[in-house]
Amino acid sequence: MTDNNIKLSRRNVIGGIGVIGLATAGAGLGTTAFFSDEESFDGNTLTAGELDLFVHVDYEEDQGIFGSYSTPSGTFINGNVVGGEPEGEPLRIEVEDLKPGDSGEGKFCFSIVFNPAYMWMCGELTLNEQNGTTGPEETALMEQFGEVPDDGQLADAMEITMSYCDTDGTVGEQIIAGSLRSVMDALSKGVPLYGDGNDDGIIANRAAFEGVDEPFVDGEPNTAETCVCFEWEVPTSVGNEIQTDSVTFDFSFYAEQERHNDGLTNPCVETTEASGFPDLDGSIWHARGVYGDGGGAANRELDIRDASDTPLHTGNENFSWPNGEAVPFELTIDDGDAKWNIGGSEVMVENAPTPVADGVTVMAKASTNDASILVSDIQLNGTVPSGSNSVFVDGNVGGQQQIVLNDVTFAEGDVISGMVTMTWDTQPGREGLGFRVDV
């Protein structure tokens, strides 16, 4: 794509659930909940034409003897704006007296007007509040935790399943499932959607969602064949621990024109650029790759260190850097173990401390004249974050440059990967070139 591309539209739909504590003493069965969906606009670079996303919503819930609710037929969300950034009309669904055993389900179907598009689903847990406690709730919390936690328990108590389905609501392949907290954590890192409802694990050039000429035909939704269905429930095993608790979360759908794109750019994860050494609040360990002595005992070429810079790892910490050649690297957490691989050499930390930082930083440094380092093609879980995904430092200038993957907490199964190229005219000194990933 070139700088001459027309900046048009990428749509998102943001939905949430909020629970405000109105519990009755002693029962543990009283709370209030609402769902909120709204559409806003973000600019996106497209080659030609228009891209306008309508999301058609069907939703209903079951609260036993308390009653049920469903959205009016024909409910849809659309900001209907091209070239600006205002919010569209919100859809709000209110559910009162949420209690164990309650459930709800919904369906999102998509009218992508004028152009086939790659689609993404994003999400964020925005609040998980305790909101004080009742007597029965405090008793339940003390039994479970030995104390009253600062955060609420509803994010872990609610269970959500999201699946592909057709326009009739027949459910197909599961997209993601788990507690509200775990699902929102996964969605915060971006989930690519497949237009044929078949996730084959290949993100680039995956099946796009077909476009339509208009969002309605004779008053009926005119949509792609593949929809997204979701179900939520508060299991009956949940008790007084959720009294007074509240949660809110957002989830979003993004559409990007298929033509002249590969579908890898992740709209859910954005990067910012900075200079200097990482200063990531809450970071507890980092993985490094540095120019050393190519395998001797004097210096490690790769290691994993804690916040005080103490090495934590075991494994093959030696690597002989090639001059001017790109070398792959990968950092992951696999079954609780942190694994750091550079060009086939790997170190690991068994039962690594769980990252809590709200971001991931990739930094490069250079302090040797006539030498440089480039860290490029930085990806999260095989997707390209929005914004810069490379850092470069010229040793004649020196210093450190970094990018931060914002609002990403590195977790089990996550992968940070990329390529690193060290180049020099005269051999660098120890750690004259290097890079690190802070989590």
N, C-alpha and C positions, 0 to 999 in steps of 0.2 A: 504494500500500500504506500502511496506517495503523499507528500504534503498538500497535493491538489485535491485530495479527497474531500467530499462534502461532509460537514459535520451535521448529522441529523439526529435520530432519536434511538435511545435504548430505554426500554420501559422497565420499571420494576413495580411489583405489587407487594405491599408490606402488610402482613397480617399479624395479629397478636392475640394473646389471651391474658387477661388480668384477673387476679383473684384478690378481693378485699375482705379482710377478716370480719365476719359478723357472726361468729360462732356462739351457740348457746352453751351455758355452763353445764358441764357434766356429760354432754352427748357426743361432742367431737364430730358432729355431722352438719355444721352450719357454716357455709362460706358463700361469698358472692363472686361470680366470674363474668367476664365479658370477652368476646372475640372482637377484634378490630382489624379491618382490612382497608388499605388505602393505596392509591397509586400515585407515584411521583415520577419526575422526569430527570434523566441524566443524559448529558451529551455523549455521543459516540461517533467515531469516525467511520463513515460508510462510503462506498464508492459511488453509488447513484441511487435514485429512487427514494421511497419513503419506507419507514418501518414503524408500524403502530400496533401495539399489543393490547388487545382486550382480554380480560380474564373473566370468564363466566363462572359464577359461584353457586353451588347447591350445598346447603348445610342443614343438618338436623341433629337434635340431641334427644337423649332419653334420660329422664330423671325419675323414673318409676312413678310412684303415686303423686309426686310433685308436679308432673306434667311433662310436656315435650314442646319442642319448637322447631320450625324450619323456615328457611329464607323464602321470601316470595318468589314465585316462578319468574324467570327472566332476569334475576339479579346479576349485574355485571359491574366491573370496575374498569374505568378508563379515564385518564387525565385529558386525553384528546388534545395534546399539545405537542407540536414539533418545533424544536429550536429554542426551547426555554426550560426553566427549572421549577415551575410551580407544582404544587401537589394537586392530585385529582380528588374527586369526591370519595370520602371514606365510607366503608360499609361497616356497621357495628352490629354485633349480635350479643345480646346480654342474656346470661344464664344466672339465675339467682339460686342461692342455697345449694351450691355445689357440694357434694358429699360422696363418701366411698360408695362405689357401685354405679355412679353416674358415668355416662359415656356420650360421645358425639361422633359424628362422621361428616365428611364433606368431600366435595369434588371440585377441582379446578380444571376447566377446559379453556383452550386458547384459540383466539382468532388473531393470527399474525397477518396483518393487512399488507398486501402487495408483494412481500418477499419471504421466501423460506428463511428460517432462522435457527441458529443454535440457541438452546435455552439452558439457563442455570437456575438453581434454587439456592438461596442463601438464608441465613437466620442468625438470630442473636438473642440470648437470654439477657434481658435488660434489668430485671429486678427479681429477687428471691427473698422476700422480707419475712421476718419473724413477727413483727407488729405486736410485740408484747406477748403475754401468755395468760391463759386461764388456768385455774387450779388443775383440772384434769389434764390439760396439755402439758403443764410443767411436770406433773407426775410421770406422764408418758415419756417426756424427754429425759428426765433424770434416770429412768429405767433403761433407756436406750444408750445414752451418751454419758451419763454421770454428771451432766451439766446442761445448761440451757444454751444451745449454740446461738451465735449472733445471726446466722442466716436461717431462713425458713426451710421446711422439709418438703414443700409441695413440688419443687422442681425435680426432686428425686422420686416422689410418690406417683406423679402422673406418668402414664405410659402413652407413647405415641407411635403409630405405624404409618408410614407413607409408602404408597405403591403406585405403579402404573395401572391405569384402568382405561376402559373405552368410554365412549360417550354415554353408554347405558349404565355405567358404573360397575361393569364386570371387572373384578380385580385381577391383575396379572402379576408380573414380577415385582417383588418388594424392592423399594429403594433404600429405606433406612427404617430402623425401629429401635426402641429403647426408652429409657426415661426421658422426660422433657429436657433435663440437663444434658444428657449425652447426645440427644438428637440435635439440640441447638448448637452444641460444641462442634459437631460434624458439619452442620450447615454453615456455621460461621467461616469455615474454610472452603466453602463452595462445593456444591454437588452438581456435576454436569448431568443434564437430562438427555435422554435418547428418544428421538422422534418416533422410533418404531417400538419403544418400550422394551428393548432388548439391550441390556448393559453387558457388552462383551469385553469390557475392560479397556477398550481402545478409545481414548478421548478425542484425539486429533481426527478431524474429518468424519466424526460420528454421524449417525443418521440425524438429519435436521427435522424440525417441525415444518410441515408444509404450509405455505402461505395461502391466503384467500383474498378474493377481490373486495369483499365487504364482510363486516362482522355479523350481520343479520340478513336473512333471506325470509321474506314474508313474516317478519317479526320473530323468527326463531334463530337461535345462535347458529352461526356458520363457522365451525371450528375444525381444528386438526383432529385426526382420528384418535390420537393418544392424549389422555388426560392424566392428572395426578389426583389420586384419592388419599384421604387421610382419615385415621380413626384415633380417638383419644379416650382414655378411661382413667378413673381413679379406682384402683382395685378395692374389693371389699376387705382385703387384708389390712388396708390402711386404717388407722384409728385416730385417737385424740391428738397425735403429734402434729397434725396439720391444722388444728384449730387456730384461728386468727391469721394464718399465713397468707401471703399473697405472692403471686408471680406475674410477670409480664414478659412477653417475648415478641419478637418480630420475625417474620419470614418473608422472603422476597422472591419474585420471579423476574429474570432478566432475559431479554431477547437480543441477539446480535445477528445481523445479516449473514447468511451463509456464504454468499458470493464474495470471493477475494479474502476470506477468512478461513482459519483452520479449526476454530472452536476451542483453542487452548487457552485463550486469554480469560482469566478468572476475575469476574467483576466483584466477587465477594471479598477478595483480599487485595488491599492497596498498599503500595510501598511509599516511603518518604526517604529522601537522601539527607545525609549528615556527614560531618567530618569529625575527626578525633576518635579516641577509643570508645567502645560501646559503654553506654551508661543506661542499661536496661533495668528499670526498677523491678526487683524481685528475681533477677536472674540468679540461678544457683549453680550452673556449670556451663562450660563452653568447650567446644572442640576446635583444635588448632591444626594448621598445616604450615610449616615453616621451612625455609631453606636451612639445611644443617650440613652434616658432613657425609651424607650419603650412606649411612649405615653403621658408623662407628659409635662408640659409647659417649662421645662428647656432647651430642645434641640429638634430641628427638625430632624427627620430621613430622610426626603426627602424634597428638596426645589429646586427652580429655582432662580438664582441670576444674576444680571447684572455684567458688567465688574468691577465695583467698589465693588462687593460682597454684594450689597444690595438686600434683598429678593424681588421678584416681584410677587409671586404666590398667589393663593387662593386654598383652597381644603384641603383634609385630609393629613396633613404632618407627621402623626404618623405611625410608623410601628415597631413591635416587632420582631427583628431579631432572627431567629432560629440558634442555634449553630451547625455548620457543615452541614447545609442543603442548597442546591442550591435554589436560589430565582430568578424568572424571572423579567427582567426589560425591559421597552420600552419607547423610546422618539420619539415623532412624532410631526409634524405640521399638524393640521387638521382644514381646513377652516380658516386658519390664526392664530389659537390658538395653543400655545405650550402645549403639554400634556406629563407629566412625571409620569409613573406608575411603582411602585415596589411592587410586590406581591399582587396586588389588591388595594393598596392605591394609590391615584392619586392627583396630584396638577396640576394646569394649569395657563397659562398666556394668557388672552384674547388679541387678536390683537398683538401678540408678535412681537418685532422688527425683521425685515427680516435679517437672517444671510447673511454675505458677505464674511466670511473667506473662504479661498481656502483650506479647510481641516476640519476634525473632529478629536478631540482628546479624547481618553478614558484613564483616569488615575486612579490608585489605590494607596492608602497610608496605612501605618501601623506604629504606634508608641508605641504599647503595647507589652511587652514581652510575649512569649508563646501564641501569637495570630497571625493570618494571614488572608489575603483576596485574593481571586481568582476571577477575572472577566473573564469569559470564553464564548465560542461560540458567540463571537461578530459578528453580521451580519448587513449588510446594505440592506434594502428592501428584506429580506429573502434570501440573497446570502452571501457567505463566501468570504471576500476579500482575495486576493493573499498575502501571507506572514503570519505573526503572527496574530492570532485573539484572544489572551488571554493575561492577565497581572496578575502577582502574586507578592505579597510582604509579606515577613516574618517579623513579628514585632520584632524579636530578632535582625534583621539586620536594620530594619527601612527604612525610605525614601519613595520615590514615583517612580513608574514605569508607563510608558504610551506607547500606540501605537497611531500612527497618520494615519488616512485614508487620503491619499494624493489626492489633486486635486478634492476634493468633497465639494461642497457648499451645505449645508443642506437647503432644500426647502420644499415647500408645498407637502404633501403626502409622504415625505421620512420617513423612520423608522430606528432607531438604536435600536437593541435589543440584548439580551444576558442573561447570568446567572451570579449571584454573590453569592459567598459562603464566609461567615465569620466564622472563627473557633477560639476558645479560650479555655485555661485551667482555667484562672481566668478572671472575668468580666472586659472587657476593660473600660477605662475611656471615657468620652465624646469625640467623634471624634477620638478615638484611632484607629479605622478602618473606612475607607471610600473610596468612589470612585466618579468620576464626568465625565460628558460628556460635552465638550466645542464645541460650534458651532459658 
